[in-house]
Amino acid sequence: MPDLLVNPPGGALELVSARYMHDPAEARRSLEKLLDLRFSVLCLDHGVPVLDDPKGAIRALLAAG
């Protein structure tokens, strides 16, 4: 999962480019599954950790399309 998301400093959580994904639809479904887990920090390989409401950030990303 850490290679699926990017959180640039001062930016918003975003998906990596679809060209780097094997199956973009499955990647979105995987993100939805994260919302069922208990966590308060989202650490990523690309960018800064999401410390403030990481589930809200994921929901916003999914809602944006």
PQR file with spaces between the fields and no chain letter, atoms N, CA, C, O and H, PARSE charges and radii, in Angstrom:
ATOM       1  N    MET     1       0.791   -1.201    0.000 -0.4000 1.5000
ATOM       2  CA   MET     1       0.000    0.000    0.000 -0.0000 2.0000
ATOM       3  C    MET     1       0.839    1.273    0.000  0.5500 1.7000
ATOM       4  O    MET     1       0.401    2.277   -0.561 -0.5500 1.4000
ATOM       5  N    PRO     2       2.021    1.275    0.602 -0.5600 1.5000
ATOM       6  CA   PRO     2       2.758    2.535    0.651  0.2800 2.0000
ATOM       7  C    PRO     2       3.186    3.036   -0.724  0.5500 1.7000
ATOM       8  O    PRO     2       3.435    4.232   -0.879 -0.5500 1.4000
ATOM       9  N    ASP     3       3.278    2.172   -1.717 -0.4000 1.5000
ATOM      10  CA   ASP     3       3.662    2.621   -3.057 -0.0000 2.0000
ATOM      11  C    ASP     3       2.464    3.088   -3.875  0.5500 1.7000
ATOM      12  O    ASP     3       2.631    3.508   -5.020 -0.5500 1.4000
ATOM      13  H    ASP     3       3.076    1.201   -1.591  0.4000 1.0000
ATOM      14  N    LEU     4       1.279    3.024   -3.321 -0.4000 1.5000
ATOM      15  CA   LEU     4       0.072    3.410   -4.030 -0.0000 2.0000
ATOM      16  C    LEU     4      -0.241    4.895   -3.885  0.5500 1.7000
ATOM      17  O    LEU     4      -0.889    5.490   -4.745 -0.5500 1.4000
ATOM      18  H    LEU     4       1.144    2.682   -2.391  0.4000 1.0000
ATOM      19  N    LEU     5       0.224    5.483   -2.795 -0.4000 1.5000
ATOM      20  CA   LEU     5      -0.121    6.852   -2.460 -0.0000 2.0000
ATOM      21  C    LEU     5       1.105    7.753   -2.382  0.5500 1.7000
ATOM      22  O    LEU     5       2.222    7.302   -2.124 -0.5500 1.4000
ATOM      23  H    LEU     5       0.751    4.999   -2.095  0.4000 1.0000
ATOM      24  N    VAL     6       0.861    9.042   -2.614 -0.4000 1.5000
ATOM      25  CA   VAL     6       1.890   10.069   -2.503 -0.0000 2.0000
ATOM      26  C    VAL     6       1.298   11.186   -1.643  0.5500 1.7000
ATOM      27  O    VAL     6       0.138   11.563   -1.814 -0.5500 1.4000
ATOM      28  H    VAL     6      -0.046    9.408   -2.823  0.4000 1.0000
ATOM      29  N    ASN     7       2.098   11.708   -0.727 -0.4000 1.5000
ATOM      30  CA   ASN     7       1.670   12.846    0.081 -0.0000 2.0000
ATOM      31  C    ASN     7       2.798   13.869    0.089  0.5500 1.7000
ATOM      32  O    ASN     7       3.615   13.890    1.010 -0.5500 1.4000
ATOM      33  H    ASN     7       3.040   11.402   -0.589  0.4000 1.0000
ATOM      34  N    PRO     8       2.844   14.721   -0.942 -0.5600 1.5000
ATOM      35  CA   PRO     8       3.933   15.694   -1.012  0.2800 2.0000
ATOM      36  C    PRO     8       3.842   16.712    0.118  0.5500 1.7000
ATOM      37  O    PRO     8       2.738   17.071    0.529 -0.5500 1.4000
ATOM      38  N    PRO     9       4.965   17.181    0.624 -0.5600 1.5000
ATOM      39  CA   PRO     9       4.933   18.197    1.675  0.2800 2.0000
ATOM      40  C    PRO     9       4.104   19.407    1.234  0.5500 1.7000
ATOM      41  O    PRO     9       4.321   19.961    0.157 -0.5500 1.4000
ATOM      42  N    GLY    10       3.165   19.801    2.071 -0.4000 1.5000
ATOM      43  CA   GLY    10       2.318   20.938    1.760 -0.0000 2.0000
ATOM      44  C    GLY    10       1.225   20.653    0.746  0.5500 1.7000
ATOM      45  O    GLY    10       0.471   21.555    0.381 -0.5500 1.4000
ATOM      46  H    GLY    10       2.988   19.351    2.946  0.4000 1.0000
ATOM      47  N    GLY    11       1.127   19.409    0.285 -0.4000 1.5000
ATOM      48  CA   GLY    11       0.125   19.055   -0.717 -0.0000 2.0000
ATOM      49  C    GLY    11      -0.959   18.180   -0.129  0.5500 1.7000
ATOM      50  O    GLY    11      -1.076   18.048    1.089 -0.5500 1.4000
ATOM      51  H    GLY    11       1.740   18.677    0.581  0.4000 1.0000
ATOM      52  N    ALA    12      -1.736   17.594   -0.988 -0.4000 1.5000
ATOM      53  CA   ALA    12      -2.808   16.699   -0.580 -0.0000 2.0000
ATOM      54  C    ALA    12      -2.457   15.267   -0.970  0.5500 1.7000
ATOM      55  O    ALA    12      -1.689   15.034   -1.904 -0.5500 1.4000
ATOM      56  H    ALA    12      -1.641   17.701   -1.978  0.4000 1.0000
ATOM      57  N    LEU    13      -3.018   14.333   -0.254 -0.4000 1.5000
ATOM      58  CA   LEU    13      -2.827   12.916   -0.548 -0.0000 2.0000
ATOM      59  C    LEU    13      -3.323   12.632   -1.968  0.5500 1.7000
ATOM      60  O    LEU    13      -4.387   13.104   -2.368 -0.5500 1.4000
ATOM      61  H    LEU    13      -3.641   14.522    0.505  0.4000 1.0000
ATOM      62  N    GLU    14      -2.552   11.866   -2.713 -0.4000 1.5000
ATOM      63  CA   GLU    14      -2.949   11.530   -4.078 -0.0000 2.0000
ATOM      64  C    GLU    14      -2.469   10.139   -4.437  0.5500 1.7000
ATOM      65  O    GLU    14      -1.552    9.600   -3.818 -0.5500 1.4000
ATOM      66  H    GLU    14      -1.687   11.482   -2.388  0.4000 1.0000
ATOM      67  N    LEU    15      -3.104    9.570   -5.445 -0.4000 1.5000
ATOM      68  CA   LEU    15      -2.676    8.284   -5.983 -0.0000 2.0000
ATOM      69  C    LEU    15      -1.477    8.496   -6.893  0.5500 1.7000
ATOM      70  O    LEU    15      -1.355    9.541   -7.532 -0.5500 1.4000
ATOM      71  H    LEU    15      -3.850   10.008   -5.948  0.4000 1.0000
ATOM      72  N    VAL    16      -0.597    7.513   -6.954 -0.4000 1.5000
ATOM      73  CA   VAL    16       0.463    7.582   -7.950 -0.0000 2.0000
ATOM      74  C    VAL    16      -0.188    7.491   -9.324  0.5500 1.7000
ATOM      75  O    VAL    16      -1.337    7.066   -9.442 -0.5500 1.4000
ATOM      76  H    VAL    16      -0.696    6.664   -6.436  0.4000 1.0000
ATOM      77  N    SER    17       0.517    7.876  -10.328 -0.4000 1.5000
ATOM      78  CA   SER    17      -0.009    7.848  -11.689 -0.0000 2.0000
ATOM      79  C    SER    17      -0.495    6.448  -12.057  0.5500 1.7000
ATOM      80  O    SER    17       0.140    5.453  -11.707 -0.5500 1.4000
ATOM      81  H    SER    17       1.451    8.222  -10.233  0.4000 1.0000
ATOM      82  N    ALA    18      -1.613    6.378  -12.758 -0.4000 1.5000
ATOM      83  CA   ALA    18      -2.187    5.095  -13.176 -0.0000 2.0000
ATOM      84  C    ALA    18      -1.216    4.297  -14.041  0.5500 1.7000
ATOM      85  O    ALA    18      -1.303    3.071  -14.106 -0.5500 1.4000
ATOM      86  H    ALA    18      -2.128    7.186  -13.043  0.4000 1.0000
ATOM      87  N    ARG    19      -0.300    4.983  -14.698 -0.4000 1.5000
ATOM      88  CA   ARG    19       0.649    4.245  -15.548 -0.0000 2.0000
ATOM      89  C    ARG    19       1.602    3.374  -14.723  0.5500 1.7000
ATOM      90  O    ARG    19       2.255    2.481  -15.263 -0.5500 1.4000
ATOM      91  H    ARG    19      -0.230    5.979  -14.645  0.4000 1.0000
ATOM      92  N    TYR    20       1.679    3.636  -13.424 -0.4000 1.5000
ATOM      93  CA   TYR    20       2.524    2.827  -12.551 -0.0000 2.0000
ATOM      94  C    TYR    20       1.741    1.741  -11.824  0.5500 1.7000
ATOM      95  O    TYR    20       2.307    1.020  -11.002 -0.5500 1.4000
ATOM      96  H    TYR    20       1.149    4.361  -12.985  0.4000 1.0000
ATOM      97  N    MET    21       0.459    1.614  -12.113 -0.4000 1.5000
ATOM      98  CA   MET    21      -0.383    0.618  -11.454 -0.0000 2.0000
ATOM      99  C    MET    21      -0.712   -0.505  -12.424  0.5500 1.7000
ATOM     100  O    MET    21      -0.947   -0.279  -13.611 -0.5500 1.4000
ATOM     101  H    MET    21       0.000    2.199  -12.781  0.4000 1.0000
ATOM     102  N    HIS    22      -0.724   -1.704  -11.898 -0.4000 1.5000
ATOM     103  CA   HIS    22      -1.117   -2.856  -12.706 -0.0000 2.0000
ATOM     104  C    HIS    22      -2.616   -2.810  -12.986  0.5500 1.7000
ATOM     105  O    HIS    22      -3.058   -3.099  -14.098 -0.5500 1.4000
ATOM     106  H    HIS    22      -0.533   -1.888  -10.934  0.4000 1.0000
ATOM     107  N    ASP    23      -3.404   -2.438  -11.953 -0.4000 1.5000
ATOM     108  CA   ASP    23      -4.862   -2.425  -12.062 -0.0000 2.0000
ATOM     109  C    ASP    23      -5.416   -1.265  -11.224  0.5500 1.7000
ATOM     110  O    ASP    23      -5.668   -1.436  -10.032 -0.5500 1.4000
ATOM     111  H    ASP    23      -3.045   -2.203  -11.050  0.4000 1.0000
ATOM     112  N    PRO    24      -5.606   -0.100  -11.828 -0.5600 1.5000
ATOM     113  CA   PRO    24      -6.068    1.069  -11.073  0.2800 2.0000
ATOM     114  C    PRO    24      -7.381    0.853  -10.313  0.5500 1.7000
ATOM     115  O    PRO    24      -7.541    1.375   -9.209 -0.5500 1.4000
ATOM     116  N    ALA    25      -8.306    0.107  -10.873 -0.4000 1.5000
ATOM     117  CA   ALA    25      -9.582   -0.151  -10.183 -0.0000 2.0000
ATOM     118  C    ALA    25      -9.346   -0.970   -8.918  0.5500 1.7000
ATOM     119  O    ALA    25      -9.952   -0.704   -7.880 -0.5500 1.4000
ATOM     120  H    ALA    25      -8.176   -0.318  -11.770  0.4000 1.0000
ATOM     121  N    GLU    26      -8.484   -1.944   -9.005 -0.4000 1.5000
ATOM     122  CA   GLU    26      -8.161   -2.756   -7.827 -0.0000 2.0000
ATOM     123  C    GLU    26      -7.426   -1.918   -6.787  0.5500 1.7000
ATOM     124  O    GLU    26      -7.612   -2.113   -5.586 -0.5500 1.4000
ATOM     125  H    GLU    26      -7.992   -2.160   -9.849  0.4000 1.0000
ATOM     126  N    ALA    27      -6.613   -1.010   -7.232 -0.4000 1.5000
ATOM     127  CA   ALA    27      -5.905   -0.126   -6.301 -0.0000 2.0000
ATOM     128  C    ALA    27      -6.903    0.702   -5.493  0.5500 1.7000
ATOM     129  O    ALA    27      -6.725    0.872   -4.287 -0.5500 1.4000
ATOM     130  H    ALA    27      -6.462   -0.851   -8.208  0.4000 1.0000
ATOM     131  N    ARG    28      -7.933    1.213   -6.130 -0.4000 1.5000
ATOM     132  CA   ARG    28      -8.960    1.985   -5.422 -0.0000 2.0000
ATOM     133  C    ARG    28      -9.720    1.093   -4.439  0.5500 1.7000
ATOM     134  O    ARG    28     -10.032    1.523   -3.328 -0.5500 1.4000
ATOM     135  H    ARG    28      -8.077    1.075   -7.110  0.4000 1.0000
ATOM     136  N    ARG    29     -10.015   -0.128   -4.834 -0.4000 1.5000
ATOM     137  CA   ARG    29     -10.692   -1.060   -3.910 -0.0000 2.0000
ATOM     138  C    ARG    29      -9.813   -1.355   -2.707  0.5500 1.7000
ATOM     139  O    ARG    29     -10.317   -1.491   -1.592 -0.5500 1.4000
ATOM     140  H    ARG    29      -9.761   -0.477   -5.736  0.4000 1.0000
ATOM     141  N    SER    30      -8.526   -1.455   -2.912 -0.4000 1.5000
ATOM     142  CA   SER    30      -7.605   -1.682   -1.798 -0.0000 2.0000
ATOM     143  C    SER    30      -7.621   -0.501   -0.836  0.5500 1.7000
ATOM     144  O    SER    30      -7.576   -0.685    0.381 -0.5500 1.4000
ATOM     145  H    SER    30      -8.117   -1.344   -3.818  0.4000 1.0000
ATOM     146  N    LEU    31      -7.685    0.700   -1.375 -0.4000 1.5000
ATOM     147  CA   LEU    31      -7.773    1.886   -0.523 -0.0000 2.0000
ATOM     148  C    LEU    31      -9.054    1.872    0.304  0.5500 1.7000
ATOM     149  O    LEU    31      -9.039    2.230    1.481 -0.5500 1.4000
ATOM     150  H    LEU    31      -7.721    0.849   -2.364  0.4000 1.0000
ATOM     151  N    GLU    32     -10.155    1.461   -0.306 -0.4000 1.5000
ATOM     152  CA   GLU    32     -11.428    1.380    0.417 -0.0000 2.0000
ATOM     153  C    GLU    32     -11.321    0.396    1.585  0.5500 1.7000
ATOM     154  O    GLU    32     -11.898    0.624    2.649 -0.5500 1.4000
ATOM     155  H    GLU    32     -10.168    1.170   -1.262  0.4000 1.0000
ATOM     156  N    LYS    33     -10.592   -0.683    1.386 -0.4000 1.5000
ATOM     157  CA   LYS    33     -10.417   -1.679    2.455 -0.0000 2.0000
ATOM     158  C    LYS    33      -9.643   -1.107    3.637  0.5500 1.7000
ATOM     159  O    LYS    33      -9.856   -1.517    4.779 -0.5500 1.4000
ATOM     160  H    LYS    33     -10.124   -0.869    0.522  0.4000 1.0000
ATOM     161  N    LEU    34      -8.749   -0.167    3.368 -0.4000 1.5000
ATOM     162  CA   LEU    34      -8.003    0.467    4.460 -0.0000 2.0000
ATOM     163  C    LEU    34      -8.939    1.138    5.459  0.5500 1.7000
ATOM     164  O    LEU    34      -8.647    1.191    6.654 -0.5500 1.4000
ATOM     165  H    LEU    34      -8.575    0.165    2.441  0.4000 1.0000
ATOM     166  N    LEU    35     -10.051    1.645    4.974 -0.4000 1.5000
ATOM     167  CA   LEU    35     -10.977    2.369    5.839 -0.0000 2.0000
ATOM     168  C    LEU    35     -11.610    1.466    6.898  0.5500 1.7000
ATOM     169  O    LEU    35     -12.158    1.961    7.884 -0.5500 1.4000
ATOM     170  H    LEU    35     -10.289    1.602    4.004  0.4000 1.0000
ATOM     171  N    ASP    36     -11.540    0.161    6.705 -0.4000 1.5000
ATOM     172  CA   ASP    36     -12.074   -0.788    7.693 -0.0000 2.0000
ATOM     173  C    ASP    36     -11.090   -1.073    8.824  0.5500 1.7000
ATOM     174  O    ASP    36     -11.456   -1.688    9.826 -0.5500 1.4000
ATOM     175  H    ASP    36     -11.095   -0.241    5.905  0.4000 1.0000
ATOM     176  N    LEU    37      -9.862   -0.635    8.669 -0.4000 1.5000
ATOM     177  CA   LEU    37      -8.823   -0.901    9.663 -0.0000 2.0000
ATOM     178  C    LEU    37      -8.722    0.245   10.664  0.5500 1.7000
ATOM     179  O    LEU    37      -9.096    1.381   10.373 -0.5500 1.4000
ATOM     180  H    LEU    37      -9.565   -0.136    7.855  0.4000 1.0000
ATOM     181  N    ARG    38      -8.209   -0.077   11.847 -0.4000 1.5000
ATOM     182  CA   ARG    38      -7.990    0.955   12.868 -0.0000 2.0000
ATOM     183  C    ARG    38      -6.561    1.476   12.743  0.5500 1.7000
ATOM     184  O    ARG    38      -5.600    0.718   12.875 -0.5500 1.4000
ATOM     185  H    ARG    38      -7.905   -1.000   12.083  0.4000 1.0000
ATOM     186  N    PHE    39      -6.432    2.774   12.486 -0.4000 1.5000
ATOM     187  CA   PHE    39      -5.118    3.417   12.463 -0.0000 2.0000
ATOM     188  C    PHE    39      -5.311    4.916   12.616  0.5500 1.7000
ATOM     189  O    PHE    39      -6.374    5.455   12.308 -0.5500 1.4000
ATOM     190  H    PHE    39      -7.213    3.390   12.379  0.4000 1.0000
ATOM     191  N    SER    40      -4.274    5.576   13.094 -0.4000 1.5000
ATOM     192  CA   SER    40      -4.358    7.018   13.284 -0.0000 2.0000
ATOM     193  C    SER    40      -3.245    7.769   12.549  0.5500 1.7000
ATOM     194  O    SER    40      -3.237    8.999   12.527 -0.5500 1.4000
ATOM     195  H    SER    40      -3.410    5.138   13.344  0.4000 1.0000
ATOM     196  N    VAL    41      -2.311    7.038   11.952 -0.4000 1.5000
ATOM     197  CA   VAL    41      -1.217    7.618   11.174 -0.0000 2.0000
ATOM     198  C    VAL    41      -1.069    6.786    9.908  0.5500 1.7000
ATOM     199  O    VAL    41      -1.127    5.557    9.957 -0.5500 1.4000
ATOM     200  H    VAL    41      -2.317    6.038   11.970  0.4000 1.0000
ATOM     201  N    LEU    42      -0.880    7.446    8.789 -0.4000 1.5000
ATOM     202  CA   LEU    42      -0.653    6.758    7.523 -0.0000 2.0000
ATOM     203  C    LEU    42       0.756    7.103    7.046  0.5500 1.7000
ATOM     204  O    LEU    42       1.024    8.237    6.647 -0.5500 1.4000
ATOM     205  H    LEU    42      -0.833    8.444    8.749  0.4000 1.0000
ATOM     206  N    CYS    43       1.649    6.122    7.090 -0.4000 1.5000
ATOM     207  CA   CYS    43       3.035    6.318    6.658 -0.0000 2.0000
ATOM     208  C    CYS    43       3.178    5.819    5.224  0.5500 1.7000
ATOM     209  O    CYS    43       2.649    4.768    4.862 -0.5500 1.4000
ATOM     210  H    CYS    43       1.431    5.201    7.413  0.4000 1.0000
ATOM     211  N    LEU    44       3.890    6.578    4.427 -0.4000 1.5000
ATOM     212  CA   LEU    44       4.028    6.281    3.011 -0.0000 2.0000
ATOM     213  C    LEU    44       5.487    6.202    2.607  0.5500 1.7000
ATOM     214  O    LEU    44       6.355    6.758    3.281 -0.5500 1.4000
ATOM     215  H    LEU    44       4.320    7.432    4.721  0.4000 1.0000
ATOM     216  N    ASP    45       5.760    5.511    1.508 -0.4000 1.5000
ATOM     217  CA   ASP    45       7.108    5.503    0.943 -0.0000 2.0000
ATOM     218  C    ASP    45       7.391    6.789    0.186  0.5500 1.7000
ATOM     219  O    ASP    45       8.548    7.171    0.010 -0.5500 1.4000
ATOM     220  H    ASP    45       5.056    5.059    0.960  0.4000 1.0000
ATOM     221  N    HIS    46       6.329    7.460   -0.262 -0.4000 1.5000
ATOM     222  CA   HIS    46       6.475    8.661   -1.080 -0.0000 2.0000
ATOM     223  C    HIS    46       5.797    9.836   -0.387  0.5500 1.7000
ATOM     224  O    HIS    46       4.573    9.963   -0.419 -0.5500 1.4000
ATOM     225  H    HIS    46       5.389    7.149   -0.118  0.4000 1.0000
ATOM     226  N    GLY    47       6.582   10.674    0.225 -0.4000 1.5000
ATOM     227  CA   GLY    47       6.037   11.858    0.870 -0.0000 2.0000
ATOM     228  C    GLY    47       5.982   11.731    2.377  0.5500 1.7000
ATOM     229  O    GLY    47       6.501   10.786    2.970 -0.5500 1.4000
ATOM     230  H    GLY    47       7.577   10.571    0.251  0.4000 1.0000
ATOM     231  N    VAL    48       5.340   12.709    2.968 -0.4000 1.5000
ATOM     232  CA   VAL    48       5.285   12.801    4.426 -0.0000 2.0000
ATOM     233  C    VAL    48       4.118   11.982    4.984  0.5500 1.7000
ATOM     234  O    VAL    48       3.128   11.773    4.283 -0.5500 1.4000
ATOM     235  H    VAL    48       4.918   13.477    2.485  0.4000 1.0000
ATOM     236  N    PRO    49       4.218   11.517    6.233 -0.5600 1.5000
ATOM     237  CA   PRO    49       3.113   10.789    6.843  0.2800 2.0000
ATOM     238  C    PRO    49       1.866   11.669    6.960  0.5500 1.7000
ATOM     239  O    PRO    49       1.964   12.890    7.082 -0.5500 1.4000
ATOM     240  N    VAL    50       0.711   11.038    6.922 -0.4000 1.5000
ATOM     241  CA   VAL    50      -0.549   11.740    7.150 -0.0000 2.0000
ATOM     242  C    VAL    50      -0.880   11.556    8.624  0.5500 1.7000
ATOM     243  O    VAL    50      -1.236   10.463    9.064 -0.5500 1.4000
ATOM     244  H    VAL    50       0.632   10.046    6.823  0.4000 1.0000
ATOM     245  N    LEU    51      -0.757   12.645    9.381 -0.4000 1.5000
ATOM     246  CA   LEU    51      -0.940   12.583   10.823 -0.0000 2.0000
ATOM     247  C    LEU    51      -2.324   13.060   11.258  0.5500 1.7000
ATOM     248  O    LEU    51      -2.830   12.643   12.300 -0.5500 1.4000
ATOM     249  H    LEU    51      -0.467   13.533    9.024  0.4000 1.0000
ATOM     250  N    ASP    52      -2.925   13.922   10.468 -0.4000 1.5000
ATOM     251  CA   ASP    52      -4.209   14.512   10.819 -0.0000 2.0000
ATOM     252  C    ASP    52      -5.318   13.868    9.991  0.5500 1.7000
ATOM     253  O    ASP    52      -5.451   14.153    8.801 -0.5500 1.4000
ATOM     254  H    ASP    52      -2.514   14.261    9.621  0.4000 1.0000
ATOM     255  N    ASP    53      -6.109   13.002   10.616 -0.4000 1.5000
ATOM     256  CA   ASP    53      -7.255   12.346    9.986 -0.0000 2.0000
ATOM     257  C    ASP    53      -6.888   11.629    8.681  0.5500 1.7000
ATOM     258  O    ASP    53      -7.375   12.007    7.616 -0.5500 1.4000
ATOM     259  H    ASP    53      -6.000   12.770   11.582  0.4000 1.0000
ATOM     260  N    PRO    54      -6.039   10.605    8.752 -0.5600 1.5000
ATOM     261  CA   PRO    54      -5.657    9.906    7.526  0.2800 2.0000
ATOM     262  C    PRO    54      -6.836    9.236    6.818  0.5500 1.7000
ATOM     263  O    PRO    54      -6.856    9.165    5.589 -0.5500 1.4000
ATOM     264  N    LYS    55      -7.808    8.749    7.573 -0.4000 1.5000
ATOM     265  CA   LYS    55      -8.969    8.135    6.921 -0.0000 2.0000
ATOM     266  C    LYS    55      -9.772    9.189    6.169  0.5500 1.7000
ATOM     267  O    LYS    55     -10.289    8.916    5.085 -0.5500 1.4000
ATOM     268  H    LYS    55      -7.792    8.807    8.571  0.4000 1.0000
ATOM     269  N    GLY    56      -9.879   10.373    6.725 -0.4000 1.5000
ATOM     270  CA   GLY    56     -10.555   11.465    6.030 -0.0000 2.0000
ATOM     271  C    GLY    56      -9.841   11.824    4.729  0.5500 1.7000
ATOM     272  O    GLY    56     -10.478   12.119    3.717 -0.5500 1.4000
ATOM     273  H    GLY    56      -9.459   10.594    7.605  0.4000 1.0000
ATOM     274  N    ALA    57      -8.525   11.795    4.771 -0.4000 1.5000
ATOM     275  CA   ALA    57      -7.735   12.084    3.563 -0.0000 2.0000
ATOM     276  C    ALA    57      -7.972   11.022    2.490  0.5500 1.7000
ATOM     277  O    ALA    57      -8.072   11.338    1.304 -0.5500 1.4000
ATOM     278  H    ALA    57      -8.008   11.555    5.593  0.4000 1.0000
ATOM     279  N    ILE    58      -8.060    9.774    2.912 -0.4000 1.5000
ATOM     280  CA   ILE    58      -8.335    8.690    1.957 -0.0000 2.0000
ATOM     281  C    ILE    58      -9.747    8.845    1.394  0.5500 1.7000
ATOM     282  O    ILE    58      -9.956    8.709    0.188 -0.5500 1.4000
ATOM     283  H    ILE    58      -7.979    9.518    3.876  0.4000 1.0000
ATOM     284  N    ARG    59     -10.714    9.130    2.266 -0.4000 1.5000
ATOM     285  CA   ARG    59     -12.092    9.325    1.790 -0.0000 2.0000
ATOM     286  C    ARG    59     -12.177   10.468    0.782  0.5500 1.7000
ATOM     287  O    ARG    59     -12.855   10.348   -0.238 -0.5500 1.4000
ATOM     288  H    ARG    59     -10.544    9.240    3.245  0.4000 1.0000
ATOM     289  N    ALA    60     -11.495   11.569    1.063 -0.4000 1.5000
ATOM     290  CA   ALA    60     -11.500   12.710    0.151 -0.0000 2.0000
ATOM     291  C    ALA    60     -10.879   12.342   -1.187  0.5500 1.7000
ATOM     292  O    ALA    60     -11.381   12.738   -2.239 -0.5500 1.4000
ATOM     293  H    ALA    60     -10.944   11.667    1.892  0.4000 1.0000
ATOM     294  N    LEU    61      -9.798   11.593   -1.150 -0.4000 1.5000
ATOM     295  CA   LEU    61      -9.132   11.152   -2.378 -0.0000 2.0000
ATOM     296  C    LEU    61     -10.067   10.277   -3.206  0.5500 1.7000
ATOM     297  O    LEU    61     -10.189   10.461   -4.417 -0.5500 1.4000
ATOM     298  H    LEU    61      -9.391   11.271   -0.296  0.4000 1.0000
ATOM     299  N    LEU    62     -10.724    9.327   -2.550 -0.4000 1.5000
ATOM     300  CA   LEU    62     -11.647    8.441   -3.269 -0.0000 2.0000
ATOM     301  C    LEU    62     -12.840    9.209   -3.820  0.5500 1.7000
ATOM     302  O    LEU    62     -13.304    8.917   -4.922 -0.5500 1.4000
ATOM     303  H    LEU    62     -10.625    9.178   -1.566  0.4000 1.0000
ATOM     304  N    ALA    63     -13.340   10.179   -3.077 -0.4000 1.5000
ATOM     305  CA   ALA    63     -14.493   10.959   -3.529 -0.0000 2.0000
ATOM     306  C    ALA    63     -14.144   11.851   -4.724  0.5500 1.7000
ATOM     307  O    ALA    63     -14.995   12.150   -5.561 -0.5500 1.4000
ATOM     308  H    ALA    63     -12.963   10.416   -2.181  0.4000 1.0000
ATOM     309  N    ALA    64     -12.889   12.263   -4.785 -0.4000 1.5000
ATOM     310  CA   ALA    64     -12.460   13.152   -5.873 -0.0000 2.0000
ATOM     311  C    ALA    64     -12.412   12.440   -7.224  0.5500 1.7000
ATOM     312  O    ALA    64     -12.340   13.072   -8.278 -0.5500 1.4000
ATOM     313  H    ALA    64     -12.197   12.020   -4.105  0.4000 1.0000
ATOM     314  N    GLY    65     -12.453   11.121   -7.164 -0.4000 1.5000
ATOM     315  CA   GLY    65     -12.510   10.392   -8.416 -0.0000 2.0000
ATOM     316  C    GLY    65     -11.240    9.774   -8.789  0.5500 1.7000
ATOM     317  O    GLY    65     -11.153    9.125   -9.831 -0.5500 1.4000
ATOM     318  H    GLY    65     -12.512   10.608   -6.308  0.4000 1.0000
